[in-house]
Amino acid sequence: MDVTRLYFLIFGALTILGGVIGYVKAGSVPSIIAGAITGVLLLVAGALLPEHRAAGLAAAFIVSLLLAAQFVPKFIRTGKVMPAGLMSILSVIGIVVAVVAWLKK
């Protein structure tokens, strides 16, 4: 399996899991909704990669960028590793992975 595809499948699953944890721990409905939507989009992007590489990479890049825009400032502001720090790291890695994969095609 392509490493890029594997990364976005794992990232998507972790994003969904994070949304569920946010809901269970804090009762945050926005967490579960946002986590489910972005997680599913990342899973779809990963699933698209073998056959529709450009569409999959574009979707993964955009979702990673949106997540980074949400979590990096929050991490800088609060310094909390969970969830802001972890999601910041995963999102920035997602941006880098998508760009590198795009340049390699």
Residue frames as a rotation matrix with the C-alpha (Angstrom) as fourth column:
MET 1
0.583 0.813 0.000 0.00
0.813 -0.583 0.000 0.00
0.000 0.000 -1.000 0.00
ASP 2
0.021 -0.519 0.855 1.22
0.441 -0.762 -0.473 3.47
0.897 0.387 0.213 -0.85
VAL 3
-0.597 -0.344 -0.725 2.57
0.799 -0.168 -0.578 5.31
0.078 -0.924 0.375 2.22
THR 4
-0.941 0.290 0.175 0.63
-0.273 -0.955 0.118 8.46
0.201 0.064 0.978 1.28
ARG 5
-0.109 0.952 -0.285 -2.63
-0.313 0.240 0.919 6.55
0.944 0.189 0.272 1.14
LEU 6
-0.030 0.026 -0.999 -1.89
0.745 0.667 -0.005 4.78
0.666 -0.745 -0.039 4.41
TYR 7
-0.905 -0.355 -0.236 -1.12
0.421 -0.664 -0.618 8.10
0.063 -0.658 0.750 6.14
PHE 8
-0.734 0.651 0.191 -4.41
-0.581 -0.749 0.319 9.69
0.351 0.124 0.928 5.12
LEU 9
0.083 0.748 -0.658 -6.42
-0.002 0.660 0.751 6.60
0.997 -0.062 0.056 6.07
ILE 10
-0.250 -0.257 -0.934 -4.83
0.893 0.312 -0.325 6.56
0.375 -0.915 0.151 9.53
PHE 11
-0.992 -0.123 0.012 -5.17
0.114 -0.947 -0.301 10.36
0.048 -0.298 0.953 9.86
GLY 12
-0.401 0.915 0.044 -8.86
-0.495 -0.256 0.830 10.11
0.771 0.311 0.555 8.95
ALA 13
0.186 0.447 -0.875 -9.49
0.446 0.755 0.481 7.35
0.876 -0.479 -0.059 11.49
LEU 14
-0.551 -0.471 -0.689 -7.66
0.825 -0.185 -0.533 9.29
0.124 -0.863 0.490 14.22
THR 15
-0.927 0.252 0.278 -9.64
-0.226 -0.966 0.122 12.42
0.299 0.051 0.953 13.40
ILE 16
0.037 0.972 -0.231 -12.94
-0.257 0.233 0.938 10.56
0.966 0.025 0.259 13.75
LEU 17
0.083 -0.082 -0.993 -11.72
0.789 0.614 0.016 8.98
0.608 -0.785 0.115 16.99
GLY 18
-0.871 -0.462 -0.164 -10.69
0.473 -0.705 -0.528 12.41
0.128 -0.538 0.833 18.29
GLY 19
-0.582 0.740 0.337 -14.15
-0.488 -0.649 0.583 13.78
0.650 0.175 0.739 17.57
VAL 20
0.322 0.681 -0.657 -15.74
0.148 0.649 0.746 10.90
0.935 -0.338 0.108 19.45
ILE 21
-0.263 -0.504 -0.823 -13.37
0.905 0.166 -0.391 11.39
0.334 -0.847 0.413 22.40
GLY 22
-0.958 -0.078 0.277 -14.15
0.025 -0.982 -0.189 15.13
0.287 -0.174 0.942 22.44
TYR 23
-0.120 0.989 0.086 -17.84
-0.468 -0.133 0.874 14.33
0.876 0.065 0.478 22.57
VAL 24
0.357 0.253 -0.899 -17.50
0.488 0.770 0.411 11.69
0.796 -0.586 0.152 25.30
LYS 25
-0.412 -0.643 -0.646 -15.14
0.884 -0.111 -0.454 13.70
0.221 -0.758 0.614 27.53
ALA 26
-0.944 -0.069 -0.324 -16.58
0.164 -0.947 -0.276 17.19
-0.288 -0.313 0.905 27.10
GLY 27
-0.039 0.992 0.121 -20.01
0.630 0.118 -0.767 16.63
-0.775 0.047 -0.630 25.57
SER 28
-0.390 -0.240 -0.889 -18.85
-0.357 -0.850 0.386 18.63
-0.849 0.468 0.246 22.57
VAL 29
0.530 0.670 0.521 -21.28
0.328 0.405 -0.854 18.19
-0.782 0.623 -0.005 19.69
PRO 30
0.790 -0.278 -0.547 -19.11
-0.593 -0.574 -0.565 20.37
-0.157 0.770 -0.618 17.39
SER 31
-0.244 -0.938 0.248 -16.17
-0.821 0.336 0.463 18.01
-0.517 -0.090 -0.851 18.06
ILE 32
-0.273 0.169 0.947 -18.03
0.185 0.975 -0.120 14.92
-0.944 0.142 -0.298 16.93
ILE 33
0.797 0.600 0.066 -19.53
0.208 -0.171 -0.963 16.67
-0.567 0.781 -0.261 13.90
ALA 34
0.621 -0.630 -0.466 -16.26
-0.775 -0.582 -0.246 18.26
-0.117 0.514 -0.850 12.76
GLY 35
-0.340 -0.782 0.522 -14.26
-0.671 0.591 0.448 15.12
-0.659 -0.199 -0.726 13.56
ALA 36
0.077 0.463 0.883 -16.68
0.318 0.828 -0.461 12.93
-0.945 0.316 -0.083 11.62
ILE 37
0.934 0.329 -0.136 -16.84
0.000 -0.383 -0.924 15.21
-0.356 0.863 -0.358 8.59
THR 38
0.416 -0.845 -0.336 -13.11
-0.909 -0.402 -0.112 15.85
-0.041 0.352 -0.935 8.29
GLY 39
-0.318 -0.528 0.788 -12.25
-0.521 0.792 0.320 12.26
-0.792 -0.308 -0.526 9.18
VAL 40
0.395 0.543 0.740 -14.57
0.368 0.645 -0.670 10.86
-0.842 0.537 0.055 6.52
LEU 41
0.938 -0.090 -0.336 -13.18
-0.327 -0.559 -0.762 13.33
-0.119 0.824 -0.554 3.97
LEU 42
-0.009 -0.999 0.035 -9.64
-0.963 0.018 0.268 12.15
-0.269 -0.031 -0.963 4.77
LEU 43
-0.224 0.001 0.975 -10.73
-0.066 0.998 -0.016 8.51
-0.972 -0.068 -0.224 4.46
VAL 44
0.795 0.547 0.262 -12.33
0.259 0.084 -0.962 9.28
-0.548 0.833 -0.075 1.10
ALA 45
0.648 -0.635 -0.421 -9.18
-0.759 -0.585 -0.286 11.10
-0.065 0.505 -0.861 -0.01
GLY 46
-0.327 -0.793 0.513 -7.09
-0.720 0.561 0.408 8.07
-0.611 -0.236 -0.755 0.97
ALA 47
0.073 0.455 0.888 -9.48
0.255 0.852 -0.457 5.74
-0.964 0.260 -0.053 -0.84
LEU 48
0.925 0.322 -0.202 -9.32
-0.069 -0.382 -0.922 7.89
-0.374 0.866 -0.331 -3.98
LEU 49
0.293 -0.909 -0.296 -5.52
-0.658 -0.417 0.627 7.91
-0.693 0.011 -0.721 -4.16
PRO 50
-0.340 -0.544 0.767 -4.85
0.194 0.758 0.623 4.74
-0.920 0.361 -0.153 -6.15
GLU 51
-0.059 0.429 0.902 -7.26
0.956 0.284 -0.073 5.51
-0.288 0.858 -0.426 -9.01
HIS 52
0.631 0.352 0.692 -7.77
0.532 -0.845 -0.055 9.28
0.565 0.402 -0.720 -8.80
ARG 53
-0.097 -0.826 -0.556 -4.47
0.988 -0.010 -0.157 10.54
0.124 -0.564 0.816 -7.42
ALA 54
-0.757 -0.224 0.614 -4.96
0.275 -0.961 -0.011 14.24
0.593 0.161 0.789 -8.20
ALA 55
0.159 0.909 0.385 -8.44
-0.246 -0.341 0.907 14.38
0.956 -0.239 0.169 -6.63
GLY 56
0.658 0.056 -0.751 -7.34
0.597 0.568 0.566 12.41
0.458 -0.821 0.340 -3.57
LEU 57
-0.368 -0.883 -0.293 -4.26
0.916 -0.290 -0.276 14.56
0.159 -0.370 0.915 -3.00
ALA 58
-0.603 0.215 0.769 -6.23
0.004 -0.962 0.272 17.78
0.798 0.167 0.579 -3.50
ALA 59
0.510 0.860 0.018 -8.90
-0.080 0.027 0.996 16.70
0.856 -0.510 0.082 -1.01
ALA 60
0.478 -0.406 -0.779 -6.31
0.844 0.458 0.280 15.52
0.243 -0.791 0.561 1.53
PHE 61
-0.619 -0.751 0.232 -4.34
0.685 -0.660 -0.308 18.77
0.384 -0.032 0.923 1.15
ILE 62
-0.315 0.576 0.755 -7.41
-0.197 -0.817 0.541 20.98
0.929 0.022 0.370 1.60
VAL 63
0.740 0.606 -0.292 -8.70
0.125 0.304 0.945 19.08
0.661 -0.735 0.149 4.64
SER 64
0.161 -0.771 -0.616 -5.21
0.973 0.230 -0.034 19.05
0.168 -0.593 0.787 6.21
LEU 65
-0.692 -0.407 0.597 -4.89
0.400 -0.904 -0.152 22.78
0.601 0.134 0.788 5.56
LEU 66
0.132 0.840 0.526 -8.27
-0.277 -0.479 0.833 23.49
0.952 -0.255 0.170 7.16
LEU 67
0.778 0.120 -0.617 -7.41
0.478 0.523 0.705 21.38
0.408 -0.844 0.350 10.19
ALA 68
-0.265 -0.939 -0.219 -4.03
0.936 -0.196 -0.292 23.09
0.232 -0.282 0.931 10.53
ALA 69
-0.526 0.137 0.840 -5.74
0.040 -0.982 0.185 26.49
0.850 0.131 0.511 10.33
GLN 70
0.579 0.804 0.137 -7.98
-0.190 -0.030 0.981 25.43
0.793 -0.594 0.135 13.21
PHE 71
0.890 -0.101 -0.445 -5.51
0.415 0.586 0.696 23.65
0.191 -0.804 0.563 15.48
VAL 72
-0.092 -0.993 0.079 -2.10
0.828 -0.120 -0.547 25.32
0.553 0.016 0.833 15.03
PRO 73
-0.312 -0.019 0.950 -3.27
-0.234 -0.967 -0.096 28.71
0.921 -0.253 0.298 16.36
LYS 74
0.745 0.638 0.197 -5.13
-0.382 0.165 0.909 26.94
0.547 -0.752 0.367 19.18
PHE 75
0.636 -0.592 -0.495 -1.99
0.713 0.697 0.082 24.99
0.296 -0.405 0.865 20.09
ILE 76
-0.387 -0.792 0.473 0.14
0.522 -0.611 -0.596 28.15
0.760 0.017 0.649 20.04
ARG 77
-0.043 0.484 0.874 -2.43
-0.484 -0.775 0.406 29.95
0.874 -0.405 0.267 22.19
THR 78
0.779 0.518 0.354 -3.08
-0.554 0.303 0.775 27.18
0.294 -0.800 0.523 24.76
GLY 79
-0.288 -0.955 0.070 0.04
-0.925 0.258 -0.278 24.98
0.247 -0.145 -0.958 24.60
LYS 80
0.211 0.448 0.869 -2.19
-0.663 0.718 -0.209 21.94
-0.718 -0.532 0.449 25.17
VAL 81
-0.806 -0.588 -0.064 -0.89
-0.475 0.580 0.662 18.78
-0.352 0.564 -0.747 23.55
MET 82
-0.784 0.595 0.177 -4.32
0.621 0.737 0.268 17.14
0.029 0.320 -0.947 23.44
PRO 83
0.510 0.087 0.856 -6.05
0.598 0.680 -0.425 17.66
-0.618 0.728 0.295 21.12
ALA 84
0.918 -0.009 -0.397 -4.54
-0.227 -0.831 -0.507 20.83
-0.325 0.556 -0.765 19.63
GLY 85
0.042 -0.996 -0.083 -0.89
-0.775 -0.085 0.626 19.74
-0.630 0.038 -0.776 19.62
LEU 86
-0.395 -0.153 0.906 -1.53
0.191 0.951 0.244 16.30
-0.899 0.269 -0.347 18.17
MET 87
0.546 0.683 0.486 -3.91
0.645 0.028 -0.764 17.59
-0.535 0.730 -0.425 15.51
SER 88
0.716 -0.384 -0.583 -1.48
-0.513 -0.856 -0.066 20.40
-0.473 0.346 -0.810 14.63
ILE 89
-0.343 -0.918 0.200 1.30
-0.564 0.372 0.738 17.89
-0.751 0.140 -0.645 14.05
LEU 90
-0.269 0.310 0.912 -0.88
0.529 0.839 -0.129 15.48
-0.805 0.447 -0.390 12.08
SER 91
0.771 0.634 -0.056 -2.29
0.341 -0.485 -0.806 18.32
-0.538 0.602 -0.590 9.96
VAL 92
0.444 -0.695 -0.566 1.09
-0.746 -0.637 0.197 19.82
-0.497 0.335 -0.800 9.11
ILE 93
-0.566 -0.602 0.563 2.43
-0.209 0.765 0.609 16.35
-0.797 0.227 -0.560 8.26
GLY 94
0.163 0.730 0.664 -0.67
0.632 0.439 -0.638 15.87
-0.757 0.523 -0.391 6.06
ILE 95
0.849 0.087 -0.521 0.10
-0.249 -0.805 -0.539 19.08
-0.466 0.587 -0.662 4.17
VAL 96
-0.065 -0.976 -0.209 3.73
-0.832 -0.062 0.551 18.04
-0.551 0.209 -0.808 3.66
VAL 97
-0.471 -0.066 0.879 2.81
0.152 0.976 0.155 14.48
-0.869 0.207 -0.450 2.61
ALA 98
0.559 0.766 0.317 0.26
0.492 0.001 -0.870 15.77
-0.667 0.643 -0.377 0.07
VAL 99
0.731 -0.335 -0.594 2.69
-0.569 -0.780 -0.261 18.31
-0.376 0.529 -0.761 -1.42
VAL 100
-0.351 -0.920 0.175 5.55
-0.676 0.378 0.633 15.79
-0.648 0.104 -0.754 -1.62
ALA 101
-0.252 0.340 0.906 3.27
0.428 0.879 -0.211 13.17
-0.868 0.335 -0.367 -3.22
TRP 102
0.801 0.583 -0.136 2.00
0.182 -0.454 -0.872 15.77
-0.570 0.674 -0.470 -5.69
LEU 103
0.430 -0.728 -0.534 5.55
-0.820 -0.562 0.105 16.76
-0.377 0.393 -0.839 -6.67
LYS 104
-0.477 -0.645 0.596 6.58
-0.398 0.764 0.508 13.10
-0.783 0.005 -0.622 -7.09
LYS 105
0.424 0.719 0.551 3.84
0.172 0.533 -0.828 12.27
-0.889 0.446 0.102 -9.58
